[in-house]
């Protein structure tokens, strides 16, 4: 029998098995009715893990086929698209495990059928256990809900796999797993801890908009291109000793606690654009920001190095003020942060300068005591209210009232005192502005 005939025979037999399985589910649905719905509102058929295990065991019988040519037999693998099955929108009860598919000749390893399977929208009521399994087929876990346990440890996924839009209610364990092809976790929700330690991502991995409600660890994981953009981490996030081989994106990512990158190998093409960092309170936060600052500094990534320098100093300031609220160092550091984010923000000093001017203009207006002193004053300065003109004079000519050539002078001691205070604040703010400009355009040029 030639290959085409043999494959057609296998296809017909497999389709009959799948048809019988679906018919059984429909009969059960008609007898008991459907009371369970998926997250997207689709009605779910009830199925036991035992029934599905039996079905997949049937699929194992068709993994290979033989042909005879010139009195010799040759074994071939069945194409993935031939043995496909749609197990979407099922409510699967019982312990769903793939351990019954033992791979011949491999000690304590298991093999998942060489077929294409979709579990889209299904609920695994009693969880999944895929510990120590070689997965050769395509599996689609799109929009599934995994309850009670989610064990995917020490697995080798040899084909693309997706967990897009899925929800992991128990702890999700992916440690020591290898994803040979692309893997999708976009929009996935991890309600409990997520453990990806020692995991290998040989190809691209996508965690875009994923939500980690508890701790997440990728310690000692190895990534190729990875995308964590718009993901949110609500607890500790650990990348210690991880390796990022190529492009890494944290754009728009929300970090409730700063990620730990201690001894991690980070690729220069790493972006934290518009990422949000929320915690600046503990010594661990301070160490995390210091590590990120050093990593970005090693790449001459001026803007992001400066950003993590700011977070490091802000955390240090909070630790100082936590021990002593009246600390001069702590309060000066806090003021420096408020005005210019430790020299990293150019806009804030400009806004501060404007607010200072408006405040003192109002004070001069209320107190009065300002007169025109120089007949050679520029014409526009004599046409605006004295309080406004005097405030502008103090910006461009601090302490100018002590100069005999000043355009405007004061007759009130109170106004003179206010003018001195404004001049000092203006000079300080301008100094911070110049420092911020210098830091922005000077850092990263090899200095």
PyMOL commands that set and color helices and strands:
alter all, ss='L'
color gray80, all
select helices_A, chain A and resi 3-32+49-60+283-298+302-323+328-340+346-367+379-382+386-396+400-402+413-442
alter helices_A, ss='H'
color red, helices_A
select strands_A, chain A and resi 45-48+64-69+72-77+84-86+90-93+96-97+110-112+116-118+123-124+128-129+133-135+139-140+145-146+150-151+156-157+161-162+167-168+172-173+178-179+183-184+189-190+194-195+200-201+205-206+211-212+216-217+222-223+226-227+232-233+237-238+243-244+248-249+254-255+270-271+276-277+370-372+408-410
alter strands_A, ss='S'
color yellow, strands_A
deselect
rebuild
show_as cartoon
